[in-house]
Amino acid sequence: MATSFSPEVFNFLSQLKENNDRDWFNTHKKEFKTVEKEVKSAYNHMLELLKSHDELDNLKLFRIYRDVRFSKNKSPYKTHFGGSFHRQKPQLRGGYYLHISPNNESFVATGFWEPNKEDLLRMRKEFEMDASIMRNIINAPSFKSVWGQLKGDELKSAPRDFNKEDPAIDLIKKKQYIFVKNYTDKEVLSDGFLEDVNEAFKVVRPYFDYMSEVLTTNLNGESII
């Protein structure tokens, strides 16, 4: 099992970016299959590292083929590799994402990308009632030094039925609750890259524990699962 990424991964993706068409890809299909095998192995190693401290459902490694049906960009192939790691539902919430792309565009992300409307409302209601726990977790020096600021798309104003003057409106307006950590090509190609990613993901645990409790209870703290 591969425990790191080789330069060949970046080399192939860089070439693909310059030659993003089916003829070139088909000519280099054997090279792609070799790189893909290595990438799958590395992502599975990441899965095993995560399983050492969390309970996961599965790994979803996204295909390199783009769905261009509804996109203005008709390039047939992605120029990165991406994979998500899902925690066991319904009791555990949140997920991890690993994105490998050349030119220092690799990153990892964690949190809640597309919460359904029920979960989003539950989060907002929690922050409306008391945002102190959330703030204490994400502003803790040990957390912030690794993950920085909370990110995610947000509304321009307060959601319906929420007060725009609420002290927690910065949290309530959000539609996503994610954290991102960027990596250089040199860092990705280092032997300890996946171990470093795993250590960063460990820091997220208090955030996931809190949000999992929120999303599996009602506002009275009673279990809904």
N, C-alpha and C positions, 0 to 999 in steps of 0.2 A: 504493500500500500504506500502510495506517495505521501510524504509528510511535508512537502513544500512544492512550490511552483518553479519550473525551470525557465530560462530565458526563451526557450522555443515557444512557450505560450504567448508571450508578448510579441515575439517576432511574427508568428502567424497572424495574430490579431492586427498588427500594424500593416502587414501586407494585404490583409483582407479589407482594411479600411481604404487602401489605395486601389483595390481591384474588386469592388463590391458588385460582382455580377456572377451569374450562374456559370458561364463558361470558365472563368478563372477558378471558381470554387470547385467545379467538377474535375478540372485538371489537377487540383491540389487536394482532392478528396482523401487520398491516403494519408497525406500530411495532417489533415484535419482530424482524421480518426485517431492518429497517434496522440495528438495534442488533447483531444477529447477524452481519451482513456486516462491520460495523466490527470486531467482536471477532475474527472469523476472520482478518481482515487483520492485526490487531495481533499475534495469536498466530503468524501466519506470519512476521511481521517478527522476532519473538523467535526463531523457528526459524533464520532466516538469521543472526542474531547469534551463536547458539550454534554454527552450522556454521563460523563463522570460526575457531573454536579447538577444536572437538571433532567427532567423527564420529558422526552420528545416523542412526538407521533411519527414524524418522517422528515426526510430531506426531499425538497423539490428542486432539481437542477433544471433550469429553464433551457429550452432548445435554442439553438443559434439561429433558427429560421424565423424571420419576422413575419407577422401578420400584416400585410400591406393593404388589405381590403378597404380600410377606412382611414388610411394615412396618406398625407401628401408626400411623405418620403417613401418612395417606392424601392429603396435599396432592399434587396432580398434577405440580407444577413445582418445580424447584430455584430458589433465589433467589440463585444465584451462577453464575459461569462458571468452568470448570476445564479445564485441558489439561495433558497430560504429554508429555514429550519423551524418547524412548527412544534410548539409545546402541546402537551396532552390536554385536550379539551374533554369535558367542559370545566374541569376544576382549575386548570392552569391556563392563563391567558398571555398573549404577547408572542413575539417571534423574533428570530434573528435573520439577518441577510448579509451575504458576502458577495461583493461585486469586484471582479477582476478586469482591469482595463489598462492598457499602456498609457504612456505620457503622464504618469503620476495622477491618474484618474480613478484609482482603486479606492474603495471605501467599504466599511461595514456599517450597518444600520440596525437599530433595534427599537422595539416599541409597538405602536399600533398604527399601521398604514391606512387601512380602510375599515375602521370600526363600523358595524352595521348601525342603523338608526337607533335601535333599542340600546345598544351598548354606549353609543355616543351620548344619548340623553341621560343615561345612568351616570356617566362620568361627569357631565355638566352639572347634574343635580348634586352630586357629591361635592364638587368644588364650590357650588353655590352655598351648600350647607357648612362646609369647612374645608378650606384649601391648605390648611397649615401642614398637614401630614405630607401632602404632595410637595409642597415647597421645601420642607425640611429635607426630604429625600433627594430631590434634584439639585438642591443648593449646597448639599454637604460637600466639603472640600474634596473628599476622596472620590466622590462621584463626578463632580464638576471638572476636576483635573483631567479626567479621562474622556468625558463625553461633552463637555461644554454646555451650550445652551439648548434648551428644548426647541425642537423645530417642528414644522408641519404647516400645511395650508390652513388658513383661517378666514372667517367671515370678516367683512369690513365693519360690521356693527354687531350688536348683541343678537343672538338667536331669538326667535319668537318666544314670548313669555318669560324672557330673562331681562333683568334690569341692566341697562348699559352702564350704570354707575356702580355696579357690583364691584367690590374690591378684588374679586377673582375673575373679572371680565377678560383679562389676558388669557386665562386658561379656558374659560367658558367659550370664547370665540373660536377656539381651535377645532379643526375637523380631523386633524391627525396629531398624534403625540409620539414623536420619534426623536431619536438621537443618532447622530452620524459621526463617525471617526474616519478621517482620511489617511491614506497611506501612499508613500512614494513607491516608484518602481523598485528602488533599491531595497526598501523594507519588505515588499512583497516577495522578492527573490531571496531574501535571507532565510537561513535554516530555521530560525525560531519564529517565523511570521505567524503560523497558525497557533502556536502556543501563546503568542502575544495577543492575538485576537481572542483566544479563549479567556485569557486573564481579563481583558476588557469586558467581555460578556459576563464574567462573574460579578463584576461591579454593578451590573444592572439588577441583580437579584432583588434587592429591597424594593425597587420600583415595581418589578413584576409581582412580588408577593403582595404588595399593597393593592395594585390594580386588579389582581386576581380576586382578592377579597371583595373589592368594590363590585366587580362584575358578576360575582356569584351570590350576592346578597341584595336585599332591598334596602331602602333608606333607614329601616328599623334594625338593620343588621341581621335579618333573618335569611337563612339559606333559600335560594330559589332553584337549586339543582337537586 
